[in-house]
Amino acid sequence: MKLKELEGYLQDVDVFDDPKILLEQYPTTPHIAARMLHTIDTRYDDISGKLVADLGCGCGVLSIGAAMLQAGLCVGVDIDKDALETCHVNCREFELTNVEQVQYDLTKLELGKWLKLFDTVIMNPPFGTKRNKGIDMVFLKLGLSMARNAVYSLHKTSTREHVIKKAKEWGVNIEIVAELRFDLPATYKFHKQKSVDIEVDFIRLSFPEKSGDPR
């Protein structure tokens, strides 16, 4: 599927009706989601036919895009029941059968059967406000524990050095695949501007040859 075609489909994915500020619910734009997924698929061959996890999937734009790119199965995990219901409706409207949703608080997940279960993990994690400081690294480390091949994620460019430092601590390879601009629309009452552009890094974490669990 061509990039423009994928982005066109993702334009029709419904997003949050009533986003929850404590969960930092900001939808991944179709523009960014399409470019992430198209790159993961065409440059790294990490979607088609693969078992994919979408952590903090929200309303499912990344899960749906991965499914359209012929993921063997994409499992979207989120704490929010309302977001997962929207994700389910989206998948039904697109007639996708290779997406599943799981409700779980990822910060409390005991790996068990999830350890190294997935070929690929994709995510747009919470960036971490004062209340949720460090949660982006929690998601990232969890993704590494769940993935066999690679983890793809978005993080504020301003935190790049910290992310690179953590990757070195965990003994994994990190690649800044692209620098993107995340158009953050006014979502909550306290937002004064119509939208704000945030510079974000699209990163890929992978394992050195013969590497084990990054922990």
Order of alpha helices (4+ residues) and beta strands (2+ residues): alpha-alpha-beta-alpha-beta-alpha-beta-beta-alpha-beta-alpha-beta-beta
